[in-house]
């Protein structure tokens, strides 16, 4: 019998653990069982204590003390150690039934989602038929305030697409901490960021004057004027935006953080997760109604 699970990923500070805690609370209120697996060997504070914690196997603090590694090197070492001791996961998860949603809370170090081989190996182990056989869905959280800085938004979207291609499992992207963006952006303006495209490169908030006229698309990256004017950086942003638009693989759901909206938001995201892992084969994903943002106040 297959099990069901979701991997929660994203950059540091994007709200992964908070999302996991909210998801667990929502499942419990709806009389569904959750099994919380912490795979961040540096995590310390939890609202719901993990049912299975990598820190019972190895922690970043121990590696830094004993091997004198830095934080990033220690985290990579922890995942290498986990890959050599996968029985730790098997023993903790093998007895679970299909009534549980297994929630894997991942670290925020971006290299794990770009070029390190450990997550693909972990996903292959978890989903292997005949073993744990977990139907997995990946969620990638990006802080909604990234939309204020367009280059950061496109870089985050590129990392989300990289994680999607790396893991090769059903994937959802989520803009978190929506309460932080409301005072700064209208609903109509924000809605365009749910699907990245090249029109978002033109940011009227960041129009600057330059004394040197440079062709952004045809400039030589080695040219000093192009470098000082930021033309090469603009070319890179344009290339990333074109890549995302061409393949059209990235779109976002919204994660509300206010008490009055969080339950409905979590319920909608959970319905998408259930649809991806076929928890309820006949259930369609729920969509949040379009709420009106207040217009940001001008100084």
Secondary structure by P-SEA (a helix, b strand, c coil): ccccbbbbbbcccccaaaaaaaaaaaaaaacbbbbbbbcccccccccccccccccccccaaaaaaaccccaaaaaaaaaaaaaacaaaaaaaccccccccbbbbbbbcccccccccccaaaaaaaaacccccccbbbbbbbbbccccccaaaaaaaaaaaaaaaaaacccbbbbbcccccccccccaaaaaaaccccccccccccbbbbbcccccccccccccaaaaaaaaaaaaaaaaaaaaaaaaccbbbbbbbcccccaaaaaaaaaaaaaaaacccccccbbbbccccccccccc
